[in-house]
Amino acid sequence: MKKLLTGFRQRLTSSIQFRLTIYFIIILMPLIFISLYANYKSKQILEGQISERSKNAMMSSLDNMDVTMQSLRDLAILISSDQDLSQMLNNLEQSPLSAESVYGSVELLTRITNINNVNSILTQTAIFQTNMHMLFTSTYGWKSIDDYSKQDWFRRVKNANGKNILYSPVKDEAQGSFELNSVFNVNNLVLMRSMDIFNSVKKGNVLMLSVPKEKLLNFAKKLSDFKDSEIYLYDENQQLLISTATNDSKIPLGELTSGKSSMIRIAGSKQSTFIIKVTSEESHWSLVMTQPESEVFKQTKQLQTFTLLIIVISCFLAMGISWVVYSGISAPIRGLSYGMKQLRLGNLSMRLDNHRSDELGYLTETFNLMAEQQRYLVHDIYEKELRLAQTELNFLQSQINPHFLYNTLDSIYWMSKNYDADDIGDVVLNLSKFFRLSLSKGRDTFSLSETMEHLSYYIHIQEIRFGDKINFQVELDPEVSSFQLLKFLLQPLVENAVIHGLEKKQHGGVLHIQAYLEMDRLKLEISDNGVGIESGRLVYIREQLAIERKDSVAYVKSDDLFALRNVQRRIQIYYGAEAELQIHSEALTGTKVIIYLPFQQPIDKQQEETE
């Protein structure tokens, strides 16, 4: 994580395009967050609407079930309290093997069958006569039942002490006989209770009313429009009575609140499930409906996809726009940098293509005009007036009209601020200050403090370019800060140190500039720890500088050592024979250039002529 943050920070500080992209994405962040929040709220609203609609429908269905089951309970009480039925059962017990018993059994079956036929909700009505071990059913007649006392249904009725028992048969649960199995069919709910309501002596006879589960499910089948919805009905003890589920999904009832929807992942399910639970205040039964999340929020899926698509397209547009803006600003500046480098190397025919009409176009056109003036001065004036020292000095400090250049650079600076291109703004600002101080309305000399200020603008531009690759150090002795130094004297030496010494160094580059007194002479020292100069090349450079020192007026037409020749000639012309230029270097170690100048302030020759 730390490496990622470090890499991101380095990328952010070293790449304007990357920084512009981040800025554009930050601008888009409110739109992204609002879109995601709108999706979230729409999902919540849809969930609330579905929950409220489903809850009302489920409560209506549950009320119908309560009414149906209450009718069944009332019917069970009515049958259990029927004195005629009780008397028939007693008569059967007193004479079980007589003809009268057979007649009574037939009459009992007839009564049971009539009750079953009259009540359409019933699938089967049965009475179990305990002492005779006889089961009477409306469908299969009567039959003796053995070992009934050990069966679960009988124990539950016996322990209920006359209360109603709702029994839901378990799948594959065998009851011991065909007749019992028909009563306790897995597709039925069986309401059971004792027949001895008003008898002081309890006989243990049991009434059984079978209700098909399908009839109760009919109340809930149209609760949802989703095909994969499932319905679960639980009794007051949270025991499952009816379910439309085809699998054994277990609903976590403890996590559900009546009347509220929940989004829960059921065990064994591949996706989250939308669950709604309602509970009857009368019977305390609970009705639960489950719906797959994918079906519930199918309507919002398209909106979410559309929103994500807009976010992705917006991010790509941000990157594209940042690249266009960056290219539109950086390309002309890179061209200007390349053109200036070509001019510095002596390529006076260098011209830049210009198809723009904005501030950068004006700057490029100004550069071309400056290059043309430079070429004109070199070819048409410099060669003719070579032997006139003052003319050569004035040539080396050529003039250009500053106002247009200043205004153009200022426009570029503010344009970069508008686009948050701070690095470009810093380069343009320092370039503007560099030109402003360079032109300086015809002045030929600067104080050393002004010279160091002038160099600081160039150094700042190089710091933006190289970052931490090169460390610039400047030391100026206050005692010599007012010394008048020729304009552009140190500039070419500093450029040589950067371009030929430090540019190829991967890291740890140091450029040290010093100015101080030494033995009544001003010592200017520019040193670097760059790639240095090969010994053969160093000997050649010293020989050429010795020739220049011997005859500073003789003009050698050569592009080689242009900066060093320029500096050598200028200090010889302006400061006299005491001025000296030395160069020391060692391959792969570094280079040191030293200028010695007489500390007495030079007399301006133009002032002498005026006097």
N, C-alpha and C positions, 0 to 999 in steps of 0.2 A: 504493500500500500504506500509506503514511504517513497519507494522508487517511482511509482506512478505519479504521486504528487510532485516529486522533484522533476520528472520528465515533463509534466504538464506545465509547471512553472517556467521551465527553461523554454519550452515551445511558445508559451505566452509572451515571454520577453524578447524572443529572438525572431518571431514571425509576425509581421503586421497583418498578413492575410489571415492567419489563425486567430489573431486578436480581434479583427473585424468580424470574423465568423462567430466568435463567442459573443461579441457585443450584439450582433443581430439576433442570435438565439436568445440572449437575455431579454431583448426587446419583445420577442415572441412568447416568453414564459408566461406573462399574464393571460394571453389568449389561450395558451395550452392548459393552464390551470383552470380557467373559466370553462373551457370545453369539457375537461374531465369532471369538473364539479357539476356541470349541467347534466352530463350522462349519469353521474351518481344520483343526483336529485330526481331525474326522470325515472330511474330504476326504483328509487324509494317510493315515488308517487304511484307508479304502476303496481308495486307490491302492496301499497296501502289500499288502492282501489280494488285489487283482486281479493285482498284479505277481507275488506268490509263486505263486498258483494257475496263472497263465499260464506262468510260468517252468518249473514242474514239468511241465506238459503239453507245452510246447515241447521240453524236453530229452528227453522220452519219444519225441516224434515224430522229433526229430533222431537219436536212437539207432536208431530203425527205419530211417531213411534211410541211416544209416551201415552197418547190417547189409545192407540191400539193395544198396548200392553196393559193399560189400566182396564180396558174392556175385558181383556182376557182374565185379569185377576178377579174382576167382578163376576165373570162367568164361573170361575173356579169356586168362588165363595158361594154363589148361587147353587151350583151342583152339589158342593160339599154339605150344604145345609138342607138339601132336599130330603124330607122325612121319608118319602116313598122309596127313594133309592136306598137310604139307610135301612129301612125295614126289609127290602128285598135282600140286602146283603146279610142281615141277621137271619132271615128265614133259610137262606142257603147254608148258613153255618150250622143251624139246628138239625137239618135233615139233608145232609150232603148227597146221599145215595138214593133218595126217593124220587118218584116220578114228579112229585111237586117241585123237587130241586131242579130237575131238568126243565120243567116249565118256567120256573123262576129265572133260571139262567137265560132262557130264550127271551123272556120278558125284559131282563136286565140289558141284554145285548141290543134289543130293540130300542130301549130308552137311550142307550149310549149312541147308537147309530143315528137316531133322530136328532140328538143334541149335536152330533158332528155334522149332519147334513144341514141343519138350520144355520150353523155358524160357518160361513164360507172361509173364514180365516184359518180354520182348523183343518189339518190333514188327517188327524187320527185322535180319537178319544179312547182312553183306556182306564180301567179301574182294577187295582190289584187287591184281591181278598186275601188277607194275611193268613188267617187260621186255616183256610182251605188250600193255601198256596196256589190260588187260581188267578190267572190274568185274563180279564175280559177286554177285548179290543173291538172297535167298531169296524175293523177291516178283516181280521182273521178269526173272529169268534173267541172261544175261551180255551185255555190250556193251563195245565198244572206247571208251576215253576219251582224248581228245587234250588237250594243254596242261595236264595235271594238275600238272606241276612248278611252275607259277606260282601255283597256288591255295594259299590260306592253310592249309587243313587238312593238305595234304601237307607243307608246309614245317614245320609244327608237329610232325608225327609224325617227320619226318626229324631235326629238332633235338632230339627228346626222348631219343635214344640208347637206345631200347628201353623207356622208361617209358610208363606209361599216360597218355593225353591225354583229358581230358573236354572235349568240344567242344559249345558251345551255339550253334546256328545263329542268325544275326541275321535279323530280319524283313526280307523283300524282298531277301535276299542270293541272287543267282543263281549256281549252281555250274557252269553250262555244258551240262548234259544233264538229261534227265528222270530218268534213273536216279540220278544224283548228288543231284538235288533231292529225290528220294524218300527217300534216305538222310539227307540233312541237312535234314529237315523242321523248320520252326520250332517244332513241337509236341513235338520229340524232343530228348533229350540223347544224344550219340554218344560212346561210349567207344572210342578208337582206340589201337592199338599195333602194333609191328612183329611180323611172323610169324617172323622169323629169330632166335629166342631161342638155339637150340643150334647154329646154323650158323656156321662160322668165316668163311664168305663171306656178307656181308649182301646179300640180293637186293632189299630195300626193299619186300617185300610187306606190305600193311596190312590188319589185321583191324578191322572196324567193327561195333560192337554198338549198335543204336538202342533207347533206352528212352523210353517216353512220359512226358512231364513230368506228365501227369495222375496217373500211378500214385504219383509222389513227393508230389504235392499232396494225394492222398487221406489221407496220414499227418497233414496239418496242417489239413484242412478244418474239423475240429470243435474247434479250439483255442479259439474265441471264440463267445460267444452273440450278439455284435453283428453286425448285417447288413452294416455298412460296414467291417468289419475287412479288412485286406489282409495277405498273407503274401509275404515275400521270402526267397529262398534264395541265399546267396553262397558261392563256393568259398573255398579257403584264400588266394587272391590278391585277395579282396574283389570278384571279378567276379560280376555277377548271373547266376544260372543259371535260376531260375524265379521267376515273380511272378504273383499273382492280380490285380494292379492293372490297371485299365482305362486309366489315363493314364500319363504319363511322369514321375511323381513321383520325385524323387531323394532318397534317404535319406542324411542326413549321418552316415555310419558312424563317422567320426572323432570325433564328439561323443558316441558311445554307449559304454557300458561293459557288458561281458557280465554277465548276471545281474541287472542293475539297470534300473529303468524310468526314462524321461525324458519330460518334457513339452516338445515342440519344435514350433514352427510351420514346417511344410515349405513351401518355395518354391512359390507358385501356389495354396496352400491358404488358405481363408477363415477357418479356425479352427485352434487349437492341436491337436496330435495326440499321443496317448499311445503311446509306442514302447517295446517290450521286445525286447532282443537276447540270444540265447544262442549260445554257441560250443562246438562239439564238441572235446573234448580229443584225440580220436583222429584225426579227419579235418581238424580246424580249419575245418570249414564253419560258417557262421553262419546262424541262422534269425532273421528279424526279423518282428515282428508290429506293425502299426499299428492304432490304434482312435481314432476322433474323440473329442475331449474331451467334447462334448455327450452322447455315448452313455455314456461311462464314468461320468460324474458326474451322470447323469440322476436317480439316486436321491437325491442330496444337493441337487439344485436346489430341490425343494419345501421342504426344511428351510431353505435359505438364504432363499427367498422368505418363508417364515413368520417367520423371525428378523427380516428387514428390516421386515416389516409390524409386528411387535411393537415394534421400535425407533421406527418412525414414529408409531405410536399412542401410545407412551410419551411422545414429545416433544410431541405435541399435548395429551396429558393434563397434562403439566408446565405448558404454557402456559395451559391452561384452569384448572388448580388455582391457579396463581399469580395469574391474573386474579380468581378468586373470593376468594382470601385478601386480595389487594390491595383489592378492592372492599369487602370486609367491614370492613376497617380504615380505609381512606381516606374512604369515603363519610360516616360519622358525623363524622369530623374536619373534612371540608369543610363539612358542615352547621353544626358548631359555629363554624367560622371565619366563615361567612356570617352566622350569628345574632349573633355578637359585633360584626360590622361594622354590622349593622342597629341594634343597641342603641347603638353608638357614634354613629350618625347620628341617634338620638333616636326610633327606632321601638320604643317600649316594649311594643307589642302582639305583638312577634315571638315565635313559639313554634315549636319543632322537633317534627316527627313522630317518635315513638319507639315502635318495635315490638320492641325488643331487651330481653333480660333479663340480658345480660352486663355487663362493666365499662363498655363504651362506652355501653350503654343507661343505666347509672347516671349516667354523666357527662352524657349528654343530658338526663336527668330533672333533674339538679342545675342544669343551665343554665336549664331552663324555670322551676324554682323561683326561681332567682336573678332571672330576667327578671320574674317575677310580683312578687317583692319590690321590684324596682326600680320597676315600674309603681305599686305600692302606695305606695312612699315618695314618688314624684314627685306623684302625683295626690291622695293623702290626707293627706300630712304636709308635703311641701315647700311647697306653695302656702299652707298655713295658717301655717306658721312661717317665712315668707320673711324678715320683717324682723328676726328674731332671728339675728344673725350666727353665733353659735356653733352654733345648730341647723342653719343652712345648711352650715357647715363639716363638722359631723358627718354630714349627709345626703350630701354629696359624697363622703364616705369610708364608704359603706354597708358593713354587716357581713354576713358569711355564715358559716355553720358550716364551718370548714376541714377537719375530720378526714375527713369523708366524701369531700370533693373530693381531698384528698391521697392517701387510700388508693386511690381510683379511678384517679387519674393514675398512681400507682405500679404498679397492676395492668396498666394499658395499656402502661406502659414495659416491664415484664418480658415481656408478651405479644409486643410488637414485637421484643424480643430473641430470643424463641423462634422467630419467623418471619424472623429476620435482616433485619427492616425497620428498619435503623439510623436512617434519616432520620426516620421516624415516632417512634422512640424518643427521638431528640434533641429533636424538637418537644415531645413530651409532657413530657420531663424539664425542659426550660426553662420550659414553661408551668406545671408544678408549682412550680418554684422561684419563678417570677414571682408566682403566687398566694400562696404561703407568705409571701414578703417583703411583698407588698401588704397582706395582712390584718394581720400582725404584732401580733396580740392587742391591738388598740385604740390603738396608737400613732398620733399625728397627724403626727409629723415623723420624718424620717430625716436622718442626716448625709449630706453630699454624696457621701462614698465609698460609703455604702449605696445612695444614689440611683443612682449610676453602675453599681453592681452590679445593682440592680434593672433598669435600662435594658439592661444587657448581655444579660439573658435574653430580652428582647423583640427586641433586635438580632440575637441568635443565631437566633431563630426566622425573622426576615426574611432572614438570610443563607442559611438552608436553602431558603427559598422562592425567592429571587431569584438565588442562586448568585453568580457573578462580576458580575452586572448592577449591583450597588450596593456601594460601598466605604464602610464605616462607620469613622469616626475619632473617638476620644474623648481629650480632653486635660483633666486635672484638676491644678490647682496644689495641691501638698501643703499650702500655707499655709491653704487654705480647705476642706480635706477634712473637717474636723470641724464645719463650719457646718451647723446644723439647718435643713433645707429641708422645706417642706410635702410630704406624700405625694402622688404623682400630679401634681406640678406640671409636670414636664418631659415626662411620658409622652404627653399629648395633642398637644404640639407636635411631638414626634418622629414620632408617627403621621401628623399632617398633612403633615409633610415627605415621608414615604414615599408616602402615598396620593395626595396632590394634587400633589406635586412630582416624585417620582422613579419612580412606578409606570409611567408612560407612556413613560419614557425607555428606549430599546432597550439601551444599554450606556454604560459610563463614568460612572455615577451616583456621586456622593460626598455623604455626609451627615457634617457636622463638628460635634461637640459640644464646647464649651469652657467652663471655669469658672475664673475668676481674679479677682484684686483690681484695681480701677481707681479711683483717687482716693477711697480709703476706702469704696468701694462694691463689693459682689460683682456681677460681671458674668457672666451666663449667656447663652451664644450658641449658637443652633442654626441652622446654615446648610446649604443644599443648592444644587446646580447643576442643579435640575430645570427644569420648564417655566415657572416663574415665575408672576406675577400680572399681568393686564392693568391698565393705569394707572387706568381707571375703577373697576374692582373694588377696587384698592388704596386709592383715595380713600374709597370707601364703608366699607371695613374700618376705616380710621383714624378715620373719623367715629363709627362705632359704638363703637369702643374709647374714644374721648374721652367719649362719653356715659356709658359704664360707669364710667370713672375719675371723672367729675364726681359721680355719685351711685351708689355701689357697692351701696347697699341697695335702690334701686329695681329691681324685678324686671321684666325685659322678656321676655314669653313668646314665644319665637321659636326655631325649629330652626336658623335661620341663624347661623353663627359660634358654634356651641355651645361648642367647645373653647376658642376665644379668649376668649369672654365668661367662661367658667368660670375660666380662669387669671387674667384681669384682676380679677374680683371677689375671688378668694381671696387674691391678694397684697395687695390694698387692705385687706381685712379683717384679715389676719394681720400684715402688716408695716407697715401705715400708709401715710400719704400719700407717703412717700419712695420707696415701691415704684413701679416704672415698667415698662410693657410697650411695646416698640417693634417695628415690622415694616417691613422694607425689601425691595423686590422689583423685578425688571425682567423683563418678558416674555421667555421663551426663554433667560434667563440664569440665574435662580435666585432664591432667597428667603432672607432672614436675619431671624430673630426674636431680639430681645435683651431680657433681663430684668435690671433693675437693682434690687438689694435693699440695704438698710442692713446693714453688716457686723456691727453689734452684735447679739448673740444676742437674739432676741425673748423677752419674759417670758410664760410660760404663764399665761393668764388664770385657768385653773382653780386653779393654785397660789396666785395672788393672793387669790382668794376664800377658799381654805382658810386662809391666814394671817390 
